[in-house]
């Protein structure tokens, strides 16, 4: 999608602090971190949000979770939270599926 912020980051049109990249996904540090470690993992295929996950694209989401687990281990994260906001009221500001990975501080519950 040509006007999508995350699609532009994936394409290299907007700079990012890359954590990881493969054929399916791209991971980069959040520009407004909410924890000492805070990065995003996004599919390279434009999917608007979790509400748009289908049988056809669910393999990409499964792959992303495997990447999150691997990155957490590589970064030495013993405890972390994975968050995906769906829709504006839930706090989704970029309409491209993304998973926040946060670690390095106590996480409150309930969130928000």
N, C-alpha and C positions, 0 to 999 in steps of 0.2 A: 504494500500500500504506500503510495508515493508521499503522502502527508503524515505518515506515522513516525513519531519520534524514535521509537525503538527500531523500526525498519531502517531509518536513516543511520542509527548507531551501528546496527549490524552491517550495513553497507559501507561503513567507514566515512560517511558524509559528515558525521558529528563525532568528535573525539570522545573516547571513553577510556577508563582505566580497566583494561581487560583482565579477567581472572582466568578465563577458559574459553575455548572455541572448538567446535567440531562441525561436522556436516549438518547436524540437527539443531544445535543450540549455541547460544552465546551467553557468557556470564561476565558481568562487570560490576565494579563497586558503585554503590549509590552515591549520587552527588550531594545528598542531604542525609548522611547516615544517622540512624536512630539507635545505633548500638556501636560499640567499638569495632565489631566486624559486621558489615552490612553490605551484601552484594545481591544482585538480581540475576536470575537465570531466565532467559526468554527463548522460545522456539524461533528458529529462523523463518519458519512459515508463519505468515500473519494469521493469528487466531485472536479474536477480540477479547475473550476472557474464558474462564472456566465454563461459563454457560454455553460456550460454543465448542466444547470438546465433544467429539463424536467417536464412534467405533473406528472410523477411518483415520483420525488423527491422534487417537489415544496412545498409540505406540510412542509418539514423540513425547507425550507427557510422562509416560513410564520411563523413557530414556532420561528425561530431565531429572526425575527423582533419583535415578541411579547416579547421575552426574553430581547432584547435590550431595549425596552420601559420600561419594569419592572425594569431592572438594573439601567437605567438612573434615574428613579423615586427614587429607593432605595438609590442611591448615591447622590441624590439631584442635579442632572444636569438639570438646567433650559434650557440650550441651548447646542446643541451638533451636530456634523457632523458624518454621517455614510458613509464610503467609501469602495468600493471594486474595486480593480484594476484587469483588465483582460488582461493578456499577458505581456510580458517583456517590450514592449515599453511604456505601461501604468504604469509600476512600480511593476508588480506582481513578487515577488522574490521567493515565495513558491507556487508551483502548487497545492494548496488545497484551495477550496473556503473559504474565510474569510472576515469578515466585521470589519474594524477598527472603533472604536467609540472614537471620540476625543472631548474634552471639556476643558474649563478653560482658553481659550484665544480667541482673535478675529481670525476668520477664513477669509482668503482673498478670493476674487473671481475675476477672475477665479483662480481655484487651479492650482498648478504647475507652 
